[in-house]
Amino acid sequence: MSDEVRVMTRRVRLGIFSEKYMLLWVILALSLLSASISPAFLKIQNLLNILWQSSFVGVIAVGLTFVMIAGGIDLSVGSLTAFIGGIIVLTINALNGWSFSIPVAILVGFGVGAVMGYLSGLLVTKGKIAPFIATLGTMSIFRSITLYLANGGEFRCVDWSYTAIGMGEIAHVPIPAFLFVGYGIITWVILHNTRFGRYVYAVGANERSARYAAIDVDRIRIFTYVLSGLSVAISAVIVSSMLNSVSSSTTGLGFELDAIAAAVIGGTSLSGGRGSIWGTILGTIVLSIISNMLVMLNVSVYLQGTVKGLVIIAAVLVQRLR
């Protein structure tokens, strides 16, 4: 074997086991481990369920990736999911009997998500409030208003055709899975093939240099929060249509932890300037596989949060070591 062939072979091996493909190896290892625990894991229906369960948190995590790459954070996504879901259900009920009630309600939900994201962005940029504190405050506000509107109960949709979104299938594949993957493709194009995407990386990597390069840093950061709000609106549609209702107290609870964990596992830096959409998508799938495996092992629901917390800590430590 010539030296050139040896060098090329070595590069191929390093490429296969590089950071870029590491999550794929993790998913493969977790899948083999889960299959050894229960043969039912590899059944098509179970794999589709994993993708279905990944959808509502995954969509939020994709939007949150933009915020984190730009150097921010959004802790309000879980509460906002319940708030937007409640607004959508109330709108459908108010327009009950009108043939376009569901599309109009969904558009209203998108509008609310964009406006709430814009307000969060204003608090961070113009208000000069730390993202953690600003979104911690909006998290409390959204949950409080949701509880008030539902009087501590739940929003029930009177139109059962709404469930066709969250529970429907196309060629035996859940519609939420199509929404998740399709949204991932769209946002990947935005992040990697547009000027806005390049500016998001620049702002997160070095804000001062971005300002010197005549980039409107505040505007870019506000748009990332708007995109996060729109992502939450998509998730709210999926979640609220699954059960045709929204609980004011439990819907969206813990979504912020899962979304941040998915992004961090996918390689998004908590300090900004680094991250990818496909990494976040794979990170979401990793979390779903872990949850599925814990169910197969009959691990208590109350301990599953411990596992997720350990996964987040491990992911951050790996980033630090790099």
C-alpha positions in Angstrom: 0.0 0.0 0.0 1.4 3.4 -1.0 1.8 6.3 1.3 -0.9 8.3 -0.5 -3.4 5.4 -0.1 -2.5 5.2 3.6 -3.0 8.9 4.1 -6.4 8.8 2.3 -7.5 5.8 4.3 -6.6 7.5 7.6 -8.5 10.7 6.6 -11.6 8.6 5.8 -11.4 6.9 9.2 -10.9 10.2 11.0 -13.8 11.7 9.0 -16.2 8.9 9.9 -15.4 9.3 13.6 -15.2 13.1 13.5 -17.4 15.4 15.6 -19.6 15.9 12.6 -20.8 12.3 12.7 -20.5 11.7 16.4 -24.2 12.0 17.2 -25.0 9.5 14.5 -22.8 7.0 16.2 -24.4 7.9 19.6 -27.9 7.3 18.1 -26.7 3.9 16.6 -25.2 2.9 20.0 -28.3 3.9 21.8 -30.5 2.0 19.3 -28.5 -1.2 19.6 -28.6 -0.9 23.4 -32.4 -0.3 23.3 -32.9 -3.2 20.9 -30.9 -5.5 23.3 -33.2 -4.4 26.1 -36.4 -5.0 24.1 -36.7 -6.3 20.5 -39.9 -4.1 20.2 -37.6 -1.0 19.9 -36.8 -1.7 16.3 -40.4 -2.1 15.3 -41.4 0.5 12.7 -44.3 1.7 14.8 -42.0 2.3 17.8 -39.5 4.2 15.6 -42.3 6.4 14.2 -43.5 7.0 17.7 -40.0 8.3 18.7 -40.0 10.7 15.7 -43.6 11.7 16.6 -42.6 12.4 20.2 -39.6 14.3 19.1 -41.6 16.7 17.0 -43.1 19.2 19.4 -39.9 19.7 21.5 -37.7 19.4 18.4 -39.5 22.3 16.6 -38.9 24.5 19.6 -35.3 23.4 19.9 -34.7 24.3 16.3 -36.0 27.9 16.9 -34.1 28.1 20.1 -30.9 27.2 18.3 -30.9 30.6 16.5 -31.3 32.4 19.8 -28.5 30.4 21.4 -26.1 30.8 18.5 -26.7 34.6 18.7 -25.6 34.5 22.3 -29.1 34.4 24.0 -31.4 32.1 25.8 -35.2 31.7 26.0 -36.7 30.1 29.1 -40.3 31.1 28.2 -40.8 28.6 25.4 -42.7 26.1 27.6 -45.1 28.6 29.1 -45.6 30.3 25.7 -46.5 26.9 24.2 -49.4 26.7 26.7 -50.4 30.3 26.1 -50.5 30.1 22.3 -52.2 26.7 22.4 -54.9 28.2 24.6 -55.4 31.2 22.3 -55.7 28.8 19.3 -58.3 26.7 21.0 -60.3 29.8 22.2 -60.2 31.1 18.6 -61.5 27.9 17.2 -64.3 27.8 19.7 -65.2 31.4 19.0 -65.4 30.8 15.3 -67.1 27.4 15.7 -69.3 26.6 12.6 -67.1 28.6 10.3 -65.3 26.4 7.7 -62.0 28.3 8.0 -62.0 28.5 11.8 -58.9 26.2 12.2 -56.7 27.9 9.6 -57.6 31.3 11.0 -56.9 30.2 14.6 -53.5 28.8 13.6 -52.6 32.1 11.9 -53.6 33.9 15.1 -51.3 31.6 17.0 -48.4 32.4 14.7 -49.2 36.1 15.1 -49.1 35.8 18.9 -45.9 33.8 18.8 -44.2 36.4 16.6 -45.4 39.3 18.8 -44.3 37.6 22.1 -41.0 36.7 20.6 -40.5 40.3 19.4 -41.3 41.6 22.9 -38.8 39.2 24.5 -36.2 40.4 22.0 -36.9 44.1 22.8 -36.4 43.3 26.5 -33.0 41.8 25.8 -31.8 44.4 23.3 -33.4 47.7 24.0 -34.1 47.0 27.7 -30.6 45.7 28.2 -31.9 43.0 30.4 -29.9 39.7 30.6 -31.6 37.1 28.4 -31.9 34.7 31.3 -33.7 37.2 33.5 -35.9 38.7 30.7 -37.2 35.3 29.6 -37.5 34.0 33.2 -39.9 36.9 33.7 -41.9 36.3 30.5 -42.1 32.6 31.4 -43.9 33.6 34.6 -46.1 36.1 32.8 -47.2 33.7 30.0 -48.0 30.9 32.5 -49.9 33.2 34.8 -52.0 34.6 32.0 -52.7 31.1 30.7 -53.9 30.0 34.1 -56.1 33.1 34.4 -57.8 32.6 31.0 -58.5 28.9 31.8 -59.3 29.6 35.5 -56.7 27.1 36.4 -58.3 24.4 34.3 -57.9 23.5 30.6 -59.0 24.8 27.2 -61.2 22.2 25.4 -61.6 22.5 21.6 -65.2 21.9 20.3 -64.0 20.9 16.9 -62.6 17.4 16.9 -61.4 17.7 13.3 -58.5 19.8 14.8 -57.0 16.5 15.9 -56.2 15.6 12.3 -53.0 17.7 12.6 -51.5 16.2 15.8 -52.8 12.6 15.3 -53.1 12.4 11.5 -50.8 10.3 9.3 -49.5 10.5 5.7 -48.4 7.1 4.3 -48.4 5.8 7.9 -46.0 8.5 9.0 -47.3 11.0 11.6 -48.0 14.5 10.3 -46.0 16.1 13.2 -42.9 14.2 12.0 -43.3 15.8 8.5 -43.7 19.2 10.2 -40.6 18.6 12.3 -38.4 17.5 9.4 -39.8 20.0 7.0 -39.2 22.9 9.4 -35.7 21.6 10.0 -34.9 21.8 6.3 -36.4 25.3 6.0 -34.4 26.6 9.0 -31.2 24.9 7.8 -31.5 26.8 4.6 -32.1 30.1 6.5 -29.1 29.5 8.9 -26.6 28.3 6.3 -27.6 29.9 3.1 -28.8 33.5 3.9 -27.2 36.7 5.0 -29.3 36.6 8.2 -27.9 33.2 9.1 -24.3 34.4 8.7 -25.1 37.5 10.8 -26.5 35.2 13.6 -23.2 33.4 13.8 -21.2 36.7 13.6 -23.2 38.2 16.5 -22.8 35.2 18.7 -19.1 34.8 18.0 -18.1 38.4 18.6 -20.6 41.1 19.1 -18.1 43.9 19.0 -16.6 42.7 15.7 -20.2 42.4 14.3 -20.9 46.0 15.2 -17.7 47.1 13.6 -18.8 45.2 10.5 -21.9 47.4 10.4 -24.3 44.5 11.4 -27.4 45.7 13.3 -26.8 43.4 16.3 -30.1 44.3 18.1 -32.2 43.7 15.0 -30.6 40.3 14.4 -31.1 39.3 18.0 -34.8 40.4 18.0 -35.4 38.4 14.8 -34.0 35.3 16.5 -36.5 35.7 19.3 -39.3 36.2 16.7 -38.2 33.0 15.0 -38.2 31.3 18.4 -41.8 32.5 19.0 -42.9 31.2 15.6 -41.3 27.8 16.4 -43.3 27.7 19.6 -46.4 28.4 17.7 -45.8 25.4 15.5 -45.3 23.3 18.6 -48.4 24.7 20.2 -50.4 23.6 17.1 -49.0 20.1 17.3 -49.5 19.7 21.1 -53.0 21.3 21.3 -54.2 19.2 18.4 -53.0 15.9 19.8 -55.5 15.9 22.7 -57.8 18.6 21.3 -57.2 20.5 24.5 -54.6 22.5 26.4 -53.9 22.3 30.2 -53.1 25.7 31.6 -50.8 24.2 34.3 -49.0 21.2 32.6 -48.9 21.9 28.9 -45.4 22.9 27.9 -44.0 22.2 31.4 -40.3 21.4 31.1 -40.2 22.1 27.3 -37.5 24.7 27.9 -35.2 22.1 29.6 -35.7 19.6 26.8 -35.2 22.1 24.0 -32.0 23.5 25.5 -30.7 20.0 26.2 -31.4 19.0 22.6 -29.5 22.0 21.3 -26.6 21.6 23.6 -26.3 17.8 22.8 -26.4 18.8 19.1 -23.3 21.0 19.6 -24.8 24.4 20.1 -22.7 26.5 22.5 -24.3 28.2 25.5 -21.9 31.1 25.0 -23.0 31.6 21.4 -21.3 31.5 18.0 -21.6 27.8 17.3 -24.4 25.4 16.5 -26.3 23.7 13.7 -29.9 22.7 12.9 -29.2 19.1 12.1 -27.2 18.8 15.3 -30.2 20.0 17.2 -32.5 17.6 15.4 -30.2 14.7 16.1 -29.9 15.9 19.8 -33.7 15.8 20.0 -33.8 12.3 18.7 -31.1 11.2 21.2 -33.3 12.5 24.0 -36.3 10.7 22.7 -34.5 7.4 22.3 -33.2 7.8 25.9 -36.8 8.4 27.2 -38.0 5.5 25.2 -35.3 3.3 26.6 -36.1 4.4 30.2 -39.7 3.4 29.7 -38.6 0.0 28.5 -36.5 -0.3 31.7 -39.5 0.7 33.8 -37.6 3.6 35.3 -39.8 5.9 37.3 -41.1 9.0 35.5 -39.9 11.0 38.5 -36.3 9.9 37.8 -36.2 10.6 34.1 -35.5 14.3 34.7 -32.4 13.2 36.5 -31.1 11.4 33.4 -31.8 14.4 31.2 -30.0 16.7 33.7 -27.0 14.4 33.6 -27.0 14.3 29.8 -27.0 18.2 29.7 -24.1 18.3 32.1 -22.2 15.7 30.2 -22.8 17.6 26.9 -21.5 20.9 28.3 -18.5 19.2 29.8 -17.7 17.7 26.4 -17.9 21.1 24.8 -15.5 22.5 27.4 -13.0 19.7 26.8 -13.1 20.5 23.1 
